[in-house]
Amino acid sequence: MAKDNKNMYAICDHIKRTKPDVQVTEEIAKEIGSNFRTLPAFEKGLFDYVYKRHYSLESNELLKCRWLLYKKNIEERVFAPFQFPCIRDLHFYNGCIRFLPSESIYRYPEHRMKLKPGPGVDLCGQMPIPQELLMKRGTVKKDVVGKKNKKKLK
């Protein structure tokens, strides 16, 4: 199916796509008026009624033809797992919420800042040098103390 994916619906090419008929008739007005819990705006009811009738498999020949072809070729389809966007990739930018996965630090394998035992460069820039590497350990002080003790012993 992957090789002829473009021409899968070529059999239905003889059926022309039609636009929904939005002319208001007495029948449509009665149907909209009789099916309501609270009175909606007439335009919304007309829109819903017309598009529900237009995109029905009973009345839309193109949709019916393509649906039958889809059902015939369902065994050949390769099913892939769903990939949902992460909520952490939604960022507030210029007064609206946008999906910007490139600005999310959570896509990195390790997103916590950790110190390493030497200077270096990270994805975020220059890594800080731990204070432990800058400190001198007590070897120099022990030598000074040892010399003083030797002088006192003599």
N, C-alpha and C positions, 0 to 999 in steps of 0.2 A: 504494500500500500504506500510505502514511503516513496517509491519511485514514481508513481502516478498520482501523487497527492493533489496536484493542480487540476487534473482532469477527472477527479473522482466523481464530480457532479456534472460531467459533460453530457450525460443523457438528458438532463433537465434543462439544457440550454434553449430548447425550443419554447419553453414556457417563459413568458415575459413577466417581469416584476411589476406589480400594479401598486398604485397608491391607494390608501384607504379612502373610502367614500364618506365625506363629512357632511353630507346634506341632511338637514333635520327634517324628519317626516313625522306624521302623527303617531305612527307605531313606535318610533324611537322615543318620542316625548312621553308616551304612556309607559313604556318600559322603564325609563329613568325615574318617572314619578312613582311607580308602584314598588320599586325595589330600593327602599331607603330606610334607615333607622333614624338618622337625623337628616334634615334637608341639606344636601350639598349644593354647591354652586352648580348651575346647569351646565356650564362649560366643562367642568371637571367630570361630571357624570357623562356628558356626551363624548368626551375624549376617551374615558375608560370603556364605554360601550362600543364605540367604533373600533378602537384598536384591539379589544378582546375578540370582536367578531372578525376583524381583518386577519389577525395572526392565529386563527383557529385552524387546526388540521382539516376540519371539515370543509372550510370554504377557500383556503389558500392552496392552490394547486402546486405552486413552486415549493412551498414548505412541505407539502405532503410528499412530493417526489423526492426531495432531498432527504427527508426523514426515513423513507423506505430504503434509500441507498445507504444511509448511515447504519441502519440496522443490519443490512446485508453484510457490510464490511466491518462489523464490530469485532469479529474474532481476530482480524489482522492488525488491529490497533496495538500500539505499544503503550502500555500505561506507565506513566511516570509519577513519582510521588508528588504530592502537593508541596509547594514552597510558599509559605505564608510570610509576609513581611514582619519583621520584629518591631514591637512597639517602641523599642529604644532607638530605632532609626528615624522616628518622627521628630523633627526639630521645629522650634518656633523661630521663624525667620521673616523679617519684614512684615510683621503684623499678621502672619498666617502660618498655619502648620504645614510643613512640607516633608516629603519623604526624601531624606538625604543620607543614604547609607555610607557614602564616602566620608562623612564627618563623624561617624560613630566610632568610638574607641572600642566598643564591645565586639567588633568583628575581628580584632586582633586576637591571635591565639592566647596571649597573656597580656591583659590590659591593665594590670596593676603596676604601679611604679615600684621598682625594686632596685636597691643599690647593688652594684657588682664590685668586685675587689680591685678595680682599677678605672682610670679615666677612659672614656670612650664616647661613641656617638650612637644614639638610639633612634627609633622612628620619630620621636618627638624633638630631637636635637641633642645638644651636649648633655651628657649624663653627669650628675654631680659626683664629686670625689668624696668617699666616706672620710670622716674625720679621723678614723683609726689609722689611715695610711699617712696622714700628715703628722701624727704624734710620734715623737721619738720614745722608744721604750727605755726602761730604766738602766741600761748598761752603763751609760756615761756617769750617772749619779753614783752608782755602786763603786766605780773606780775612784772617784773623788773621796768618797767616804772611807774607802779602804786605805788610801794614802794617808789620810788624817789619823786613822787608827794606828798605822805603822809608826808614824812620827811620835805619837803619844807613848807607845810601847817602848821606844828606845830611850 
